[in-house]
């Protein structure tokens, strides 16, 4: 399907779908500074072939969705928990997009910051979430999921200028935070970076998204109240969100299955797609069985 724009709560969200609208809705939420195309086309097509109606979208301040206003002060966001907008606002975007598409509820999967938004969506809008999959994410507890010093330094470097510098910078970043247990696919990374730059990059938006992350509170207790099937996927070698973040998320979610993937860092290598797909199908099946029994 071609990219479309939905007006949601005063925010324009660029989105795209794969598969039949009669399939099981699967809402996919990407992470910090990441566009919807980071859910690879082939992965989305594979999920559609499994019977999902795949919905991916650019978060606010990313890609072709609305660019927001307000200057992010990260030290103040961390200390005072103030930011131009919150993870709850971003979860509201996700709920609004489902409404705009005529989808009452969906299986929801989020990666990294997208996992935080997905968790918040399940907390704030429980009727909209059939199942929850949190990938390489954390609960918001400041003592778990902490990045390595090298990964944090990469996160806080000055934004690149120009297309070539952006592409080179992204390649360098994923050589640091990517999966050491899998071959690094530089050609795929360069192609993704080029597409991202051409669709539109937004350094100010990245800062605002990061402020939303660091200003958020621990979701552990709220997640404990959820009664939905869940899957927690995390890499054993993730340098950006330490695996302790994934383990904390799994402890919080009472009906969760946890999958710690050996050698996986802070990315989704093609080699793990079949494993991830099986997990998503399994989790959706559990949710459907629970719904029928209810």
C-alpha positions as CSV (number, residue, x, y, z in Angstrom):
1,X,0.0,0.0,0.0
2,X,1.2,3.5,-0.7
3,X,2.2,5.8,2.2
4,X,-0.8,7.8,3.6
5,X,-1.2,10.6,6.1
6,X,-3.7,10.4,9.0
7,X,-4.6,13.4,11.1
8,X,-4.5,12.3,14.7
9,X,-4.9,14.6,17.7
10,X,-3.6,17.5,15.7
11,X,-0.6,15.4,14.5
12,X,-0.1,14.1,11.0
13,X,1.1,10.5,11.0
14,X,2.6,8.9,7.9
15,X,1.7,5.3,7.8
16,X,1.6,2.2,5.5
17,X,-0.1,-1.2,5.6
18,X,0.7,-4.7,4.4
19,X,-1.8,-7.5,3.9
20,X,-5.5,-7.8,4.1
21,X,-7.6,-5.5,6.4
22,X,-9.4,-8.7,7.3
23,X,-6.2,-10.1,8.9
24,X,-5.2,-9.8,12.5
25,X,-4.1,-6.2,13.1
26,X,-0.5,-5.8,14.0
27,X,0.7,-2.3,14.9
28,X,4.5,-1.8,14.7
29,X,6.1,1.1,16.5
30,X,9.7,1.9,15.9
31,X,12.3,3.5,18.1
32,X,14.3,6.7,18.7
33,X,15.0,8.7,15.5
34,X,13.9,5.6,13.5
35,X,11.4,5.7,10.7
36,X,8.7,3.1,9.9
37,X,10.9,1.8,7.1
38,X,13.2,0.4,9.8
39,X,10.6,-2.4,10.0
40,X,12.0,-3.9,6.8
41,X,9.6,-4.3,3.9
42,X,10.4,-8.0,3.6
43,X,9.7,-8.6,7.3
44,X,6.4,-6.8,7.0
45,X,5.5,-8.8,4.0
46,X,6.4,-12.0,5.8
47,X,4.2,-11.1,8.7
48,X,1.3,-10.3,6.3
49,X,1.8,-13.7,4.8
50,X,1.2,-15.1,8.3
51,X,-2.2,-13.5,8.3
52,X,-1.4,-10.2,9.9
53,X,-2.7,-6.8,8.8
54,X,0.5,-5.0,9.3
55,X,0.4,-1.3,10.2
56,X,3.7,0.6,10.4
57,X,4.0,4.4,10.9
58,X,6.4,7.2,11.5
59,X,6.3,8.5,15.1
60,X,5.8,12.2,15.5
61,X,9.1,14.0,14.9
62,X,10.3,11.2,12.6
63,X,10.2,10.6,8.8
64,X,7.2,12.1,7.1
65,X,5.1,12.6,10.2
66,X,4.6,16.0,11.9
67,X,7.6,17.9,13.2
68,X,6.8,19.2,16.6
69,X,8.0,22.3,18.4
70,X,9.8,23.0,21.6
71,X,13.4,22.8,22.6
72,X,14.4,19.7,24.5
73,X,16.7,20.2,27.5
74,X,17.9,16.7,28.4
75,X,19.4,17.4,31.9
76,X,16.1,19.2,32.9
77,X,14.0,16.4,31.3
78,X,15.9,13.9,33.4
79,X,15.9,15.8,36.6
80,X,12.5,17.4,36.5
81,X,10.7,15.0,34.2
82,X,9.6,17.7,31.9
83,X,9.6,17.5,28.1
84,X,7.9,19.0,25.0
85,X,5.8,15.9,24.9
86,X,5.6,12.5,26.7
87,X,5.5,8.8,25.9
88,X,1.8,9.0,26.8
89,X,1.3,11.6,24.1
90,X,3.0,9.2,21.6
91,X,0.9,6.4,22.8
92,X,-2.1,8.6,22.2
93,X,-0.9,9.0,18.6
94,X,-0.8,5.2,18.2
95,X,-4.4,4.8,19.6
96,X,-5.6,7.6,17.3
97,X,-4.1,6.0,14.3
98,X,-5.9,2.7,15.0
99,X,-9.1,4.7,15.3
100,X,-8.4,6.5,12.0
101,X,-7.9,3.1,10.3
102,X,-11.1,1.7,11.8
103,X,-9.2,-0.8,13.9
104,X,-10.7,-1.3,17.4
105,X,-7.7,-3.2,18.8
106,X,-4.5,-4.7,17.6
107,X,-1.6,-6.9,18.5
108,X,1.1,-4.3,19.3
109,X,4.9,-4.6,18.8
110,X,7.4,-1.9,19.7
111,X,11.2,-1.8,19.4
112,X,13.4,0.2,21.7
113,X,11.6,3.5,22.3
114,X,8.8,2.0,20.4
115,X,8.6,-0.7,23.1
116,X,8.2,2.0,25.7
117,X,5.4,3.6,23.6
118,X,3.8,0.2,23.1
119,X,3.9,-0.5,26.9
120,X,2.4,2.9,27.6
121,X,-0.3,2.2,25.0
122,X,-1.2,-1.0,26.8
123,X,-1.3,0.9,30.1
124,X,-3.3,3.9,29.0
125,X,-5.5,2.2,26.4
126,X,-5.9,-1.4,27.5
127,X,-8.9,-2.1,25.3
128,X,-6.9,-1.3,22.2
129,X,-4.1,-3.8,22.8
130,X,-4.8,-7.5,22.2
131,X,-1.2,-8.6,22.9
132,X,2.1,-6.8,23.6
133,X,5.5,-7.5,22.2
134,X,8.4,-5.4,23.6
135,X,11.7,-5.7,21.8
136,X,15.0,-4.4,23.1
137,X,13.2,-2.1,25.5
138,X,12.8,-1.4,29.2
139,X,10.4,-0.4,31.9
140,X,11.7,3.1,32.6
141,X,13.4,2.1,35.8
142,X,16.6,4.2,35.7
143,X,18.7,1.3,37.2
144,X,18.0,-1.2,34.5
145,X,18.6,-1.2,30.7
146,X,21.4,1.3,31.0
147,X,23.6,1.9,27.9
148,X,27.3,1.2,27.8
149,X,29.5,4.3,27.9
150,X,30.4,3.8,24.2
151,X,26.8,3.5,23.1
152,X,25.8,6.5,25.1
153,X,28.6,8.5,23.5
154,X,27.3,7.6,20.1
155,X,23.8,8.6,21.1
156,X,24.9,12.1,22.2
157,X,27.2,13.0,19.3
158,X,26.4,16.0,17.2
159,X,24.0,15.3,14.3
160,X,25.6,14.8,10.9
161,X,25.3,17.3,8.1
162,X,24.4,16.2,4.6
163,X,23.4,12.9,3.1
164,X,26.8,11.2,2.8
165,X,27.8,12.2,6.4
166,X,24.4,10.9,7.7
167,X,24.8,7.6,5.9
168,X,28.4,7.1,7.2
169,X,27.3,8.1,10.7
170,X,24.5,5.6,10.8
171,X,26.8,2.8,9.6
172,X,29.3,3.7,12.3
173,X,26.6,3.8,15.0
174,X,25.3,0.3,14.1
175,X,28.8,-1.1,14.0
176,X,28.8,-0.2,17.7
177,X,25.3,-1.0,18.8
178,X,24.5,-3.8,16.3
179,X,24.6,-7.6,16.9
180,X,28.1,-9.0,17.3
181,X,26.8,-12.5,16.9
182,X,25.6,-11.9,13.4
183,X,27.3,-10.6,10.2
184,X,27.0,-6.8,9.8
185,X,25.1,-6.1,6.5
186,X,26.6,-2.8,5.5
187,X,24.9,-2.7,2.2
188,X,21.5,-3.1,3.9
189,X,22.3,-0.4,6.4
190,X,23.5,2.1,3.8
191,X,20.3,1.5,1.8
192,X,18.2,2.1,4.9
193,X,20.1,5.2,5.8
194,X,19.8,6.6,2.3
195,X,16.0,6.0,2.3
196,X,15.7,7.6,5.8
197,X,17.6,10.7,4.7
198,X,15.6,11.1,1.6
199,X,12.3,10.8,3.5
200,X,13.5,13.4,6.0
201,X,15.7,13.5,9.1
202,X,14.9,15.7,12.1
203,X,17.7,16.2,14.7
204,X,15.5,18.4,16.8
205,X,12.8,15.7,16.8
206,X,15.4,13.1,18.0
207,X,16.2,15.4,21.0
208,X,12.5,15.8,21.8
209,X,11.9,12.0,21.6
210,X,14.9,11.4,23.8
211,X,13.5,13.9,26.3
212,X,10.2,12.0,26.3
213,X,12.2,8.9,27.2
214,X,14.4,10.3,30.0
215,X,11.4,12.2,31.6
216,X,9.2,9.1,31.8
217,X,8.6,7.2,35.1
218,X,9.0,3.6,35.9
219,X,6.1,1.6,34.3
220,X,6.8,-1.6,36.3
221,X,3.8,-1.4,38.6
222,X,1.4,-0.4,35.9
223,X,2.7,-3.2,33.6
224,X,2.0,-5.7,36.5
225,X,-1.7,-4.8,36.3
226,X,-1.9,-5.8,32.6
227,X,-3.7,-9.1,31.8
228,X,-2.6,-9.7,28.2
229,X,-0.3,-12.2,26.5
230,X,3.1,-10.6,26.0
231,X,6.4,-11.4,24.4
232,X,9.7,-9.8,25.5
233,X,12.6,-10.1,23.0
234,X,16.0,-8.8,23.9
235,X,19.6,-9.3,22.7
236,X,22.1,-10.8,25.1
237,X,24.7,-8.4,23.8
238,X,22.6,-5.2,23.5
239,X,25.0,-2.2,24.4
240,X,22.3,0.5,24.1
241,X,19.5,-1.0,26.3
242,X,21.2,-3.5,28.5
243,X,19.5,-6.9,28.7
244,X,18.5,-6.1,32.3
245,X,15.8,-3.8,30.8
246,X,14.2,-6.7,28.9
247,X,14.4,-9.0,32.0
248,X,12.7,-6.3,34.1
249,X,10.0,-5.9,31.4
250,X,9.4,-9.7,31.5
251,X,9.1,-9.7,35.3
252,X,6.6,-6.9,35.1
253,X,4.3,-8.6,32.5
254,X,2.6,-11.4,34.2
255,X,1.6,-13.3,31.0
256,X,4.9,-12.8,29.2
257,X,7.2,-15.2,27.4
258,X,10.8,-14.0,27.3
259,X,13.2,-14.6,24.5
260,X,16.8,-13.5,25.1
261,X,18.5,-13.9,21.8
262,X,22.2,-14.9,22.0
263,X,24.6,-12.6,20.1
264,X,21.9,-10.0,19.3
265,X,22.6,-6.3,19.9
266,X,20.4,-3.3,19.4
267,X,19.1,-4.2,15.9
268,X,17.1,-6.9,14.2
269,X,19.4,-9.0,11.9
270,X,17.7,-10.8,9.1
271,X,18.7,-14.1,10.6
272,X,16.4,-13.6,13.6
273,X,13.3,-12.7,11.5
274,X,11.9,-16.3,11.4
275,X,12.4,-16.5,15.2
276,X,10.7,-13.2,15.8
277,X,7.8,-14.1,13.4
278,X,7.2,-17.3,15.2
279,X,7.1,-15.5,18.5
280,X,4.6,-12.9,17.2
281,X,2.3,-15.6,15.8
282,X,2.6,-17.5,19.0
283,X,1.7,-14.5,21.1
284,X,-1.2,-13.5,18.9
285,X,-2.5,-17.1,19.1
286,X,-2.4,-17.0,22.9
287,X,-4.4,-13.7,22.8
288,X,-7.0,-15.1,20.4
289,X,-7.4,-18.2,22.6
290,X,-7.9,-16.1,25.7
291,X,-10.4,-13.9,23.9
292,X,-12.5,-17.0,22.8
293,X,-12.4,-18.4,26.3
294,X,-13.6,-15.1,27.7
